[in-house]
Structures are given as C-alpha cells and as structure tokens.
Amino acid sequence: MREDGKIDYVELPGGDIAGTKGFYAEAFGWTFTDYGPSYAAFSEGLDGGFDADVTEAVQKPLVILYAHDLEAMEAKVRAAGGTITRPIFSFPGGRRFHFADPAGNELAVWSE
C-alpha cells in the first residue's frame, strides 16, 4: 500500500535505452515495461524506470516519494523549507512535482 512521504519509485538516466535494458536483463534478469521509445519501467524490489529523454532526464538518480494529496504535500514541502524546482505536472500514470531539500538534493513527489 502506498503511503504519504515514503520512497515509492526511483528514476535513473537511461542513456542508450536498448543497451541499458539489455545490461540489466542479462546481468540481473530484469524485465521492463516500455512507455514510449525513451522510457522503460521496472519492478525489481523497488519500482523505478530508466529515462533516456535527455531533455527531461535528471543527470543523477531521482528518488520519488508518494502523496495521496499532491497539493497538500507540496504545501508541506514549501512550509518545511523546500524549494519547488518543477511545479506540478502530468505524466503517463499520474502527476508530480520536483523539489530541492535544504542540502540541495532534488527529489520528487507523485500521486495517481
């Protein structure tokens, strides 16, 4: 069951998406669900995905938390001192926003 504020998903830069998928399939037996030509999701202990779209990809792993009420969680992040780096937007499967914590780490929060 998804819970507010818990780590729910991780996105990694995908680079050559076919090569990346091939590596993880061969080395670890992972399987993927493709969402277009530049995104492949996995469910291998922790759900996540590889994003090869260089215009969207964060150049380091992106930890994604969950929220039942995205707007309320965004308000909590702001009130606690976080900086919204990407306002709420839609993507296939839900909506999310990105924020920086006081140490400068970028994370995201998503909701269905």
DSSP file (Angstrom, degrees, kcal/mol; ACC not computed):
  #  RESIDUE AA STRUCTURE BP1 BP2  ACC     N-H-->O    O-->H-N    N-H-->O    O-->H-N    TCO  KAPPA ALPHA  PHI   PSI    X-CA   Y-CA   Z-CA
    1    1 A M              0   0    0      0, 0.0     2,-0.2     0, 0.0     0, 0.0   0.000 360.0 360.0 360.0 132.6    0.0    0.0    0.0
    2    2 A R        -     0   0    0     65,-0.0     2,-0.4     1,-0.0     6,-0.1  -0.486 360.0-162.9 -74.2 140.8    1.4    3.4   -0.9
    3    3 A E    >   -     0   0    0     -2,-0.2     3,-1.7     4,-0.1    63,-0.5  -0.958  26.3 -96.4-129.0 144.9    1.9    5.8    1.9
    4    4 A D  T 3  S+     0   0    0     -2,-0.4    63,-0.2     1,-0.2     3,-0.1  -0.293 105.9   6.8 -55.4 134.0    2.4    9.6    2.1
    5    5 A G  T 3  S+     0   0    0     61,-2.8     2,-0.3     1,-0.2    -1,-0.2   0.493  97.1 126.0  74.7   5.0    6.1   10.6    2.3
    6    6 A K  S <  S-     0   0    0     -3,-1.7    60,-1.3    60,-0.3    -1,-0.2  -0.715  72.6 -98.8 -96.3 147.3    7.5    7.1    1.7
    7    7 A I  E     +A   65   0A   0     -2,-0.3    58,-0.2    58,-0.2     3,-0.1  -0.476  52.1 161.5 -63.0 127.4   10.0    6.3   -1.1
    8    8 A D  E     +     0   0A   0     56,-2.9    39,-0.4     1,-0.4     2,-0.3   0.594  54.4   7.7-124.3 -22.0    7.9    4.8   -3.8
    9    9 A Y  E     -A   64   0A   0     55,-1.7    55,-3.0    37,-0.1    -1,-0.4  -0.986  52.5-151.0-163.0 152.1   10.0    5.0   -7.1
   10   10 A V  E     -Ab  63  48A   0     37,-1.1    39,-1.8    -2,-0.3     2,-0.4  -0.994   9.1-156.5-136.5 132.3   13.4    5.8   -8.4
   11   11 A E  E     -Ab  62  49A   0     51,-2.5    51,-3.0    -2,-0.4    39,-0.2  -0.888  10.3-170.2-107.5 138.7   14.3    7.2  -11.9
   12   12 A L  E     - b   0  50A   0     37,-2.6    39,-2.5    -2,-0.4    47,-0.1  -0.930  35.2 -95.9-122.7 147.3   17.7    6.7  -13.4
   13   13 A P  E     - b   0  51A   0      0, 0.0    39,-0.2     0, 0.0    46,-0.1  -0.400  34.7-158.6 -58.5 138.7   19.2    8.3  -16.5
   14   14 A G        +     0   0    0     37,-3.0     6,-0.3     1,-0.2    38,-0.3   0.720  15.6 175.7 -98.4 -23.3   18.7    5.8  -19.4
   15   15 A G  S    S+     0   0    0     36,-0.5     2,-1.2     1,-0.1    -1,-0.2  -0.315  77.5  13.0  54.3-129.2   21.3    6.8  -22.0
   16   16 A D  S  > S-     0   0    0      1,-0.2     4,-2.9     2,-0.1     5,-0.2  -0.683  81.8-162.1 -75.4  98.8   21.1    4.2  -24.7
   17   17 A I  H  > S+     0   0    0     -2,-1.2     4,-2.7     1,-0.2     5,-0.2   0.854  84.7  50.2 -60.6 -39.0   17.8    2.7  -23.5
   18   18 A A  H  > S+     0   0    0      2,-0.2     4,-2.4     1,-0.2    -1,-0.2   0.928 114.4  44.9 -64.5 -43.8   18.2   -0.5  -25.5
   19   19 A G  H  > S+     0   0    0      2,-0.2     4,-2.3     1,-0.2    -2,-0.2   0.890 113.4  50.4 -66.4 -39.4   21.7   -1.1  -24.2
   20   20 A T  H  X S+     0   0    0     -4,-2.9     4,-2.2    -6,-0.3     5,-0.2   0.939 112.9  45.6 -64.2 -47.2   20.7   -0.2  -20.6
   21   21 A K  H  X S+     0   0    0     -4,-2.7     4,-2.5    -5,-0.2     5,-0.2   0.917 112.0  52.8 -61.8 -42.8   17.7   -2.6  -20.7
   22   22 A G  H  X S+     0   0    0     -4,-2.4     4,-2.5    -5,-0.2     5,-0.3   0.903 108.5  50.4 -59.7 -42.3   19.9   -5.3  -22.2
   23   23 A F  H  X S+     0   0    0     -4,-2.3     4,-3.2     1,-0.2     5,-0.3   0.958 114.1  42.3 -60.7 -52.6   22.5   -4.9  -19.5
   24   24 A Y  H  X S+     0   0    0     -4,-2.2     4,-1.8     1,-0.2     6,-1.6   0.838 115.0  51.3 -68.5 -32.1   20.0   -5.2  -16.6
   25   25 A A  H  X S+     0   0    0     -4,-2.5     4,-1.3     4,-0.3    -1,-0.2   0.935 117.1  39.0 -66.8 -45.6   18.2   -8.0  -18.3
   26   26 A E  H  < S+     0   0    0     -4,-2.5    -2,-0.2    -5,-0.2    -3,-0.2   0.925 122.8  39.6 -71.8 -44.9   21.4  -10.0  -18.9
   27   27 A A  H  < S+     0   0    0     -4,-3.2    -3,-0.2    -5,-0.3    -2,-0.2   0.873 137.0  11.0 -74.5 -37.2   23.1   -9.3  -15.6
   28   28 A F  H  < S-     0   0    0     -4,-1.8    -3,-0.2    -5,-0.3    -2,-0.2   0.441  95.2-113.8-126.6  -2.9   20.1   -9.4  -13.2
   29   29 A G     <  +     0   0    0     -4,-1.3    -4,-0.3    -5,-0.4    -3,-0.1   0.705  55.7 166.0  76.5  19.0   17.2  -10.9  -15.2
   30   30 A W        -     0   0    0     -6,-1.6     2,-0.3    -9,-0.1    -1,-0.2  -0.323  22.5-153.5 -69.0 150.8   15.1   -7.7  -15.0
   31   31 A T        -     0   0    0     12,-0.1    12,-0.5    -7,-0.0     2,-0.3  -0.859  11.3-150.0-119.7 160.7   12.1   -7.2  -17.2
   32   32 A F        -     0   0    0     -2,-0.3     2,-0.5    10,-0.1    10,-0.2  -0.904  17.1-146.3-134.1 154.8   10.7   -3.9  -18.4
   33   33 A T  E     -C   41   0A   0      8,-2.0     8,-3.1    -2,-0.3     2,-0.3  -0.993  30.1-140.0-116.3 119.4    7.5   -2.1  -19.4
   34   34 A D  E     -C   40   0A   0     -2,-0.5     2,-0.4     6,-0.2     6,-0.2  -0.623  17.4-171.6 -84.8 136.9    8.2    0.4  -22.2
   35   35 A Y  S    S-     0   0    0      4,-2.8     3,-0.3     1,-0.4     4,-0.1  -0.750  70.1 -42.3-121.8  79.4    6.4    3.8  -22.1
   36   36 A G  S >  S-     0   0    0     -2,-0.4     3,-0.7     1,-0.2    -1,-0.4  -0.284  91.2 -57.5  85.3-177.9    7.4    5.1  -25.5
   37   37 A P  T 3  S+     0   0    0      0, 0.0    -1,-0.2     0, 0.0   -20,-0.1   0.605 132.2  41.8 -77.1 -11.5   10.9    4.9  -27.1
   38   38 A S  T 3  S+     0   0    0     -3,-0.3    14,-3.5     1,-0.1    15,-0.6   0.298 103.2  65.4-122.2  11.2   12.8    6.7  -24.3
   39   39 A Y  E <   + D   0  51A   0     -3,-0.7    -4,-2.8    12,-0.2     2,-0.4  -0.985  47.8 177.6-140.0 129.3   11.3    5.3  -21.0
   40   40 A A  E     -CD  34  50A   0     10,-2.0    10,-2.8    -2,-0.4     2,-0.2  -0.988  14.9-154.7-130.7 122.2   11.4    1.8  -19.6
   41   41 A A  E     -CD  33  49A   0     -8,-3.1    -8,-2.0    -2,-0.4     2,-0.3  -0.634   9.8-168.2 -94.5 152.6    9.9    1.0  -16.2
   42   42 A F  E     - D   0  48A   0      6,-3.2     6,-2.4    -2,-0.2     2,-0.3  -0.944  18.9-159.5-135.5 159.6   11.0   -1.9  -13.9
   43   43 A S  E     + D   0  47A   0    -12,-0.5     4,-0.2    -2,-0.3     2,-0.1  -0.736  37.0 141.3-138.0  85.4    9.6   -3.5  -10.8
   44   44 A E  S    S-     0   0    0      2,-1.0     2,-0.1    -2,-0.3     3,-0.0  -0.473  89.3 -48.1-129.2  59.1   12.5   -5.3   -9.2
   45   45 A G  S    S+     0   0    0     -2,-0.1     2,-0.4     0, 0.0    -2,-0.0  -0.300 140.4  35.2 102.4 -46.5   12.2   -4.9   -5.4
   46   46 A L  S    S-     0   0    0     -2,-0.1    -2,-1.0   -36,-0.0   -37,-0.1  -0.993  94.3-116.7-134.1 130.9   11.6   -1.2   -5.8
   47   47 A D  E     + D   0  43A   0    -39,-0.4   -37,-1.1    -2,-0.4     2,-0.3  -0.363  53.3 133.7 -66.6 147.2    9.6    0.2   -8.7
   48   48 A G  E     -bD  10  42A   0     -6,-2.4    -6,-3.2   -39,-0.3     2,-0.3  -0.951  34.0-137.5-170.4-171.5   11.6    2.5  -11.0
   49   49 A G  E     -bD  11  41A   0    -39,-1.8   -37,-2.6    -8,-0.3     2,-0.5  -0.992  15.9-122.3-161.6 159.9   12.5    3.4  -14.5
   50   50 A F  E     -bD  12  40A   0    -10,-2.8   -10,-2.0    -2,-0.3     2,-0.6  -0.941  24.6-159.8-107.3 129.4   15.2    4.5  -16.9
   51   51 A D  E     +bD  13  39A   0    -39,-2.5   -37,-3.0    -2,-0.5   -36,-0.5  -0.940  16.4 174.8-115.3 113.5   14.6    7.8  -18.8
   52   52 A A        +     0   0    0    -14,-3.5     2,-1.1    -2,-0.6   -13,-0.1   0.417  47.1 111.6 -96.3   0.5   16.6    8.3  -22.0
   53   53 A D    >>  -     0   0    0    -15,-0.6     4,-3.3     1,-0.2     3,-2.0  -0.638  52.9-163.5 -78.4 101.5   15.0   11.6  -22.9
   54   54 A V  T 34 S+     0   0    0     -2,-1.1    -1,-0.2     1,-0.3     5,-0.0   0.719  86.0  60.2 -62.9 -20.8   17.9   14.0  -22.4
   55   55 A T  T 34 S+     0   0    0      1,-0.1    -1,-0.3    -3,-0.1    -2,-0.1   0.700 121.5  24.2 -78.0 -16.9   15.5   17.0  -22.4
   56   56 A E  T <4 S+     0   0    0     -3,-2.0    -2,-0.2     2,-0.1    -1,-0.1   0.665  96.3 106.8-114.4 -28.2   13.7   15.5  -19.3
   57   57 A A     <  -     0   0    0     -4,-3.3     2,-0.4     1,-0.1    -5,-0.0  -0.269  63.4-134.7 -65.9 135.4   16.2   13.2  -17.6
   58   58 A V        -     0   0    0      2,-0.1    -7,-0.1     1,-0.1     4,-0.1  -0.719  21.8-127.4 -79.7 138.0   17.9   14.3  -14.4
   59   59 A Q  S    S+     0   0    0     -2,-0.4    -1,-0.1   -47,-0.1    -2,-0.1   0.303  90.0  36.4 -79.3  13.1   21.5   13.5  -14.7
   60   60 A K  S    S-     0   0    0    -49,-0.1    -2,-0.1   -48,-0.0   -49,-0.1  -0.944 109.2 -63.1-148.9 168.2   21.5   11.5  -11.5
   61   61 A P        -     0   0    0      0, 0.0     2,-0.6     0, 0.0   -49,-0.2  -0.222  45.9-147.2 -56.5 144.0   19.1    9.2   -9.8
   62   62 A L  E     -A   11   0A   0    -51,-3.0   -51,-2.5    -4,-0.1     2,-0.4  -0.959   4.5-150.5-116.9 113.4   15.8   10.8   -8.8
   63   63 A V  E     -Ae  10 107A   0     -2,-0.6    45,-1.9    43,-0.5     2,-0.5  -0.688  14.7-157.7 -82.2 132.9   14.1    9.5   -5.6
   64   64 A I  E     -Ae   9 108A   0    -55,-3.0   -56,-2.9    -2,-0.4   -55,-1.7  -0.959   4.9-162.2-121.7 124.5   10.3    9.8   -5.8
   65   65 A L  E     -Ae   7 109A   0     43,-3.1    45,-2.4    -2,-0.5     2,-0.3  -0.489  18.4-120.4 -94.7 168.5    8.0    9.9   -2.8
   66   66 A Y  E     - e   0 110A   0    -60,-1.3   -61,-2.8   -63,-0.5     2,-0.3  -0.823  24.3-178.7-112.6 151.7    4.3    9.3   -2.8
   67   67 A A        -     0   0    0     43,-1.9     3,-0.3    -2,-0.3    45,-0.2  -0.973  24.7-155.5-146.3 134.2    1.4   11.5   -1.7
   68   68 A H  S    S+     0   0    0     -2,-0.3     2,-0.6     1,-0.3    -1,-0.1   0.863 101.2  36.2 -70.2 -36.5   -2.4   10.9   -1.6
   69   69 A D  S  > S-     0   0    0      1,-0.2     4,-2.1     2,-0.0    -1,-0.3  -0.897  72.8-173.4-121.2  98.0   -2.9   14.7   -1.9
   70   70 A L  H  > S+     0   0    0     -2,-0.6     4,-2.4    -3,-0.3     5,-0.2   0.885  83.0  50.3 -63.3 -42.6   -0.3   16.2   -4.1
   71   71 A E  H  > S+     0   0    0      1,-0.2     4,-2.0     2,-0.2    -1,-0.2   0.904 111.0  49.2 -64.5 -40.8   -1.2   19.8   -3.5
   72   72 A A  H  > S+     0   0    0      1,-0.2     4,-1.9     2,-0.2    -1,-0.2   0.892 111.7  49.2 -65.0 -38.9   -1.2   19.3    0.3
   73   73 A M  H  X S+     0   0    0     -4,-2.1     4,-2.5     2,-0.2    -2,-0.2   0.879 108.1  53.6 -69.2 -36.9    2.2   17.6    0.2
   74   74 A E  H  X S+     0   0    0     -4,-2.4     4,-2.3     1,-0.2    -1,-0.2   0.914 108.5  50.2 -61.9 -41.0    3.6   20.5   -2.0
   75   75 A A  H  X S+     0   0    0     -4,-2.0     4,-2.6     1,-0.2    -2,-0.2   0.891 110.0  50.4 -63.4 -39.5    2.4   22.9    0.7
   76   76 A K  H  X S+     0   0    0     -4,-1.9     4,-1.9     2,-0.2    -2,-0.2   0.904 109.2  51.3 -64.4 -41.4    4.1   20.9    3.4
   77   77 A V  H  <>S+     0   0    0     -4,-2.5     5,-2.8     2,-0.2     4,-0.4   0.933 112.7  45.5 -61.9 -46.1    7.4   20.8    1.4
   78   78 A R  H ><5S+     0   0    0     -4,-2.3     3,-1.5     1,-0.2    -2,-0.2   0.934 112.2  51.2 -61.1 -46.8    7.3   24.6    1.0
   79   79 A A  H 3<5S+     0   0    0     -4,-2.6    -1,-0.2     1,-0.3    -2,-0.2   0.813 107.4  53.9 -62.6 -30.9    6.5   25.2    4.7
   80   80 A A  T 3<5S-     0   0    0     -4,-1.9    -1,-0.3    -5,-0.2    -2,-0.2   0.515 128.7 -94.6 -83.2  -4.3    9.4   22.9    5.7
   81   81 A G  T < 5S+     0   0    0     -3,-1.5    -3,-0.2    -4,-0.4    -2,-0.1   0.521  76.1 142.8 105.6   6.9   11.9   25.0    3.7
   82   82 A G      < -     0   0    0     -5,-2.8     2,-0.5    -6,-0.2    -1,-0.3  -0.452  44.7-133.3 -76.9 155.2   12.0   23.0    0.4
   83   83 A T  E     -F  100   0A   0     17,-2.3    17,-2.7    -2,-0.1     2,-0.5  -0.946  14.7-130.2-111.1 123.1   12.2   24.8   -2.9
   84   84 A I  E     +F   99   0A   0     -2,-0.5    15,-0.3    15,-0.2   -10,-0.0  -0.611  28.0 176.2 -73.0 119.6    9.9   23.7   -5.7
   85   85 A T  E    S+     0   0A   0     13,-1.5    14,-0.2    -2,-0.5    -1,-0.2   0.638  74.7  20.7 -99.7 -18.9   12.2   23.2   -8.8
   86   86 A R  E    S-F   98   0A   0     12,-1.5    12,-2.2     3,-0.0    -1,-0.3  -0.838  84.6-133.5-150.8 109.7    9.4   21.9  -11.1
   87   87 A P  E     -     0   0A   0      0, 0.0     9,-0.1     0, 0.0    11,-0.1  -0.028  50.4 -59.7 -60.1 167.3    5.8   22.7  -10.3
   88   88 A I  E     +     0   0A   0      9,-0.1     2,-0.3     7,-0.1     9,-0.2  -0.191  67.2 168.6 -51.1 131.2    3.1   20.0  -10.5
   89   89 A F  E     -F   96   0A   0      7,-2.5     7,-2.4    -3,-0.1     2,-0.3  -0.961  31.3-112.1-143.3 159.2    2.8   18.4  -14.0
   90   90 A S  E     +F   95   0A   0     -2,-0.3     5,-0.3     5,-0.2     0, 0.0  -0.643  32.8 169.0 -92.6 150.8    1.1   15.4  -15.5
   91   91 A F  E >   -F   94   0A   0      3,-2.7     3,-2.5    -2,-0.3     2,-0.3  -0.938  53.4 -66.5-147.7 165.3    2.8   12.4  -16.9
   92   92 A P  T 3  S+     0   0    0      0, 0.0     3,-0.1     0, 0.0   -57,-0.0  -0.402 126.2  20.3 -58.4 116.0    1.5    8.9  -18.0
   93   93 A G  T 3  S-     0   0    0     -2,-0.3     2,-0.3     1,-0.1    -3,-0.0   0.242 129.6 -38.1 110.4 -12.9    0.2    7.4  -14.8
   94   94 A G  E <   -F   91   0A   0     -3,-2.5    -3,-2.7    16,-0.0     2,-0.3  -0.980  68.6 -67.8 165.5-151.6   -0.2   10.5  -12.6
   95   95 A R  E     +FG  90 111A   0     16,-2.5    16,-2.4    -2,-0.3     2,-0.3  -0.946  40.9 169.3-137.6 156.9    1.1   13.9  -11.6
   96   96 A R  E     -FG  89 110A   0     -7,-2.4    -7,-2.5    -2,-0.3     2,-0.3  -0.983  19.7-148.3-158.9 168.0    4.2   15.0   -9.7
   97   97 A F  E     - G   0 109A   0     12,-2.0    12,-2.4    -2,-0.3     2,-0.3  -0.956  16.7-135.4-136.0 158.4    6.4   17.9   -8.7
   98   98 A H  E     +FG  86 108A   0    -12,-2.2   -12,-1.5    -2,-0.3   -13,-1.5  -0.848  24.3 176.9-111.4 150.6   10.1   18.2   -8.0
   99   99 A F  E     -FG  84 107A   0      8,-2.7     8,-2.6    -2,-0.3     2,-0.4  -0.978  25.5-129.9-147.6 160.0   11.8   20.0   -5.1
  100  100 A A  E     -FG  83 106A   0    -17,-2.7   -17,-2.3    -2,-0.3     6,-0.2  -0.939  23.0-141.0-109.5 134.7   15.2   20.6   -3.6
  101  101 A D    >   -     0   0    0      4,-2.3     3,-2.4    -2,-0.4   -19,-0.1  -0.337  40.1 -88.6 -82.3 174.5   15.8   20.0    0.1
  102  102 A P  T 3  S+     0   0    0      0, 0.0    -1,-0.1     0, 0.0   -20,-0.0   0.740 129.6  55.6 -59.1 -22.2   17.9   22.3    2.2
  103  103 A A  T 3  S-     0   0    0      2,-0.1    -3,-0.0     1,-0.0     0, 0.0   0.497 121.3-107.2 -87.2  -3.0   21.0   20.3    1.2
  104  104 A G    <   +     0   0    0     -3,-2.4     2,-0.3     1,-0.3    -5,-0.0   0.476  69.4 146.1  93.0   2.5   20.3   20.8   -2.5
  105  105 A N        -     0   0    0      1,-0.0    -4,-2.3    -5,-0.0     2,-0.5  -0.555  43.4-136.2 -72.4 134.5   19.2   17.2   -3.2
  106  106 A E  E     + G   0 100A   0     -2,-0.3   -43,-0.5    -6,-0.2     2,-0.3  -0.821  33.7 160.4 -94.8 130.9   16.5   17.0   -5.8
  107  107 A L  E     -eG  63  99A   0     -8,-2.6    -8,-2.7    -2,-0.5     2,-0.3  -0.799  23.4-141.0-132.1 175.1   13.6   14.7   -5.2
  108  108 A A  E     -eG  64  98A   0    -45,-1.9   -43,-3.1   -10,-0.3     2,-0.4  -0.940   0.9-149.0-137.1 161.3   10.0   14.4   -6.5
  109  109 A V  E     -eG  65  97A   0    -12,-2.4   -12,-2.0    -2,-0.3     2,-0.3  -0.999  20.7-171.9-129.5 134.6    6.6   13.6   -5.1
  110  110 A W  E     -eG  66  96A   0    -45,-2.4   -43,-1.9    -2,-0.4     2,-0.3  -0.847  10.2-172.0-126.7 162.5    3.9   11.9   -7.2
  111  111 A S  E       G   0  95A   0    -16,-2.4   -16,-2.5    -2,-0.3   -43,-0.1  -0.984 360.0 360.0-148.1 151.4    0.3   11.0   -7.0
  112  112 A E              0   0    0     -2,-0.3   -19,-0.1   -18,-0.2   -44,-0.1   0.478 360.0 360.0 -73.6 360.0   -2.1    8.9   -9.1
